[in-house]
Amino acid sequence: MAADAIVYNEPAPVAVANTFSWEGAYAGVNAGYGFGKMKEDGVSVKPRGFVGGVQAGYNWQFDQIVAGIEADFQGSTMKKSVTFYDELGAYEGDVKAKIQWFGTVRGRLGADIAERTMLYGTAGLAYGKVTIEGNDVDLGYDSVSKTRAGWTAGAGVEHAFTDNVTLKTEYLYTDLGKVKFSDEADVSKVKTNFHTVRVGVNYKF
């Protein structure tokens, strides 16, 4: 009877391969917060505010390495004003600074560190419009509005919730160089740099 016994073994579980790929084109929207510094001759104005915009790009994947290019354009409410007084408390003047909009064109290099999750670094060209206004009790009012080019660099993490929808969190440091500001007394060069932290949603085609 023992010789006729039937032994049934459960089939081994089949491993499901991760078929998701980051390769391809994508586009999406983002929103976040920006804060920076516009500085000249010891005078520092720190504009800050909300940023938001759109992005689009393309990725290539080589095993776990992902390389790509991305462009974005951002609206900005980053602004700040500083008022100056003399030793007796009398008004001397004020300075207002604003980053009206900016955009970037960047390379991205990342690694697929977990299933559907990518960690990446990014760097490239930045451009934006900067406005500076100054009012002095002796020299009067003056302003300048310039579109400047510079550079940006940062890092982020992106996760794919479906084969088409991904969510990313990203930090960027942006330097737009110096903006020349002149009044009747002298010519100043105001250095502009800022940080942005933002969350974005992409649709992968």
C-alpha positions in Angstrom: 0.0 0.0 0.0 2.9 2.4 0.8 4.3 1.8 -2.6 1.1 3.2 -4.1 1.1 6.4 -2.1 1.0 9.6 -4.2 3.1 12.6 -3.0 1.9 15.9 -4.2 4.2 18.9 -4.1 3.1 22.5 -4.4 4.5 24.2 -7.5 7.3 26.7 -6.7 6.1 30.3 -6.9 7.0 32.0 -10.1 8.9 35.2 -9.7 7.3 38.1 -11.5 9.8 40.2 -13.5 9.8 43.9 -13.3 8.8 44.9 -16.8 8.6 48.6 -16.1 11.0 50.9 -18.1 11.7 54.5 -17.6 12.6 54.9 -21.3 10.4 57.2 -23.4 8.9 60.7 -23.5 7.0 62.3 -20.7 5.3 65.6 -19.8 3.8 67.0 -16.6 3.2 69.8 -14.1 4.9 70.8 -10.9 4.5 73.2 -7.9 6.7 74.1 -5.0 8.4 76.9 -3.0 11.4 79.0 -3.8 13.8 81.2 -1.7 16.9 83.0 -2.6 19.2 86.0 -2.2 20.0 89.1 -4.3 23.1 90.7 -2.8 25.3 93.8 -3.6 27.8 95.7 -1.4 26.5 94.1 1.8 22.8 94.8 1.0 20.9 91.6 0.9 17.3 91.1 -0.3 15.8 87.6 0.1 12.9 87.0 -2.3 10.7 84.0 -1.6 7.4 82.6 -2.7 5.6 79.9 -4.6 6.7 78.5 -8.0 4.8 76.3 -10.5 5.0 75.3 -14.1 5.3 72.5 -16.6 8.1 70.1 -17.7 8.8 67.7 -20.5 11.6 65.3 -21.3 12.9 62.0 -22.6 14.7 59.1 -20.8 17.0 56.4 -22.1 17.5 53.3 -19.9 20.5 51.0 -19.8 19.9 48.2 -17.3 19.5 50.1 -14.0 21.0 53.4 -15.3 18.7 56.1 -16.6 19.9 59.0 -18.7 17.7 61.8 -20.0 17.1 65.4 -20.8 14.4 67.7 -19.4 13.1 71.2 -19.9 10.8 73.2 -17.7 9.2 76.6 -17.4 8.2 78.2 -14.1 6.0 81.1 -13.0 7.2 82.6 -9.7 5.9 84.8 -6.9 9.3 85.1 -5.3 9.8 88.7 -4.1 10.9 90.8 -1.2 11.3 94.4 -0.2 13.7 96.0 2.4 13.3 99.5 3.8 16.3 101.5 5.2 16.3 104.1 7.9 19.0 106.4 9.3 20.2 106.4 12.9 17.4 108.7 13.9 14.8 106.5 12.4 14.1 108.6 9.3 13.3 106.9 6.1 16.2 106.7 3.6 14.9 104.5 0.9 13.9 101.0 0.0 14.8 98.1 -2.4 12.4 95.7 -4.0 13.5 92.5 -5.7 11.5 89.9 -7.7 12.1 86.8 -9.7 9.2 86.9 -12.2 9.8 83.6 -14.1 12.5 81.2 -14.9 13.2 78.0 -16.8 15.8 75.3 -17.2 17.2 72.8 -19.8 19.0 70.0 -17.9 20.5 66.6 -18.3 19.4 63.9 -15.8 21.4 60.9 -14.7 19.8 58.4 -12.3 19.7 54.8 -11.1 16.7 52.5 -10.7 17.4 51.9 -7.0 14.2 49.9 -6.3 11.2 48.6 -8.2 9.8 51.6 -10.1 11.8 54.1 -8.0 14.6 56.2 -9.5 17.2 58.5 -7.7 18.8 61.1 -10.0 21.1 64.1 -10.2 20.5 66.9 -12.7 22.3 70.0 -14.0 22.2 72.4 -16.9 21.3 75.8 -18.2 18.9 78.2 -16.4 17.4 81.5 -17.5 14.9 83.9 -15.9 13.6 87.4 -15.5 14.8 89.5 -12.5 13.3 92.9 -11.5 15.0 95.3 -9.1 13.5 98.6 -7.9 15.2 101.2 -5.7 14.0 104.4 -4.1 16.3 106.9 -2.4 15.2 110.1 -0.7 18.1 111.9 -2.4 18.4 110.1 -5.8 14.8 109.2 -6.4 13.4 106.1 -8.0 15.0 103.7 -10.5 14.4 100.2 -11.7 15.8 97.5 -14.0 14.2 94.3 -15.4 16.5 91.9 -17.1 16.4 88.3 -18.5 19.5 86.6 -17.4 21.1 83.2 -18.2 23.0 81.0 -15.7 23.2 77.5 -14.4 21.3 75.1 -12.2 22.0 71.8 -10.4 20.1 69.5 -8.0 18.8 66.1 -7.3 15.5 64.3 -7.0 13.6 61.0 -6.6 10.8 59.7 -8.8 8.4 56.8 -8.4 6.1 55.2 -11.0 2.7 54.4 -9.5 1.5 53.0 -12.8 3.2 52.3 -16.2 2.2 55.8 -17.2 2.0 58.0 -14.1 5.0 59.0 -12.0 5.5 61.4 -9.0 8.8 63.2 -8.3 10.2 65.4 -5.6 13.1 67.6 -6.7 15.5 70.2 -5.3 17.4 72.7 -7.5 19.9 75.4 -6.8 19.9 78.1 -9.5 22.4 80.9 -10.2 21.4 83.7 -12.7 24.6 85.6 -12.4 24.7 89.4 -11.9 22.2 92.1 -12.9 23.6 95.6 -13.6 21.7 98.2 -11.7 22.6 101.9 -12.1 21.5 105.2 -10.5 22.8 108.7 -10.5 25.5 107.8 -7.9 27.1 104.6 -9.2 26.6 101.3 -11.0 25.9 98.2 -9.0 26.0 94.5 -10.0 23.4 92.5 -8.0 24.1 88.8 -7.7 21.0 86.5 -7.9 20.7 82.9 -6.8 17.9 80.9 -5.3 16.7 77.4 -4.2 13.6 75.6 -5.2 11.9 72.5 -3.8 9.0 71.2 -5.8 6.7 68.2 -6.4 5.8 67.1 -9.9 3.5 64.7 -11.7 4.5 63.2 -15.1 2.6 61.2 -17.7 4.9 58.8 -19.6 3.8 58.2 -23.2 
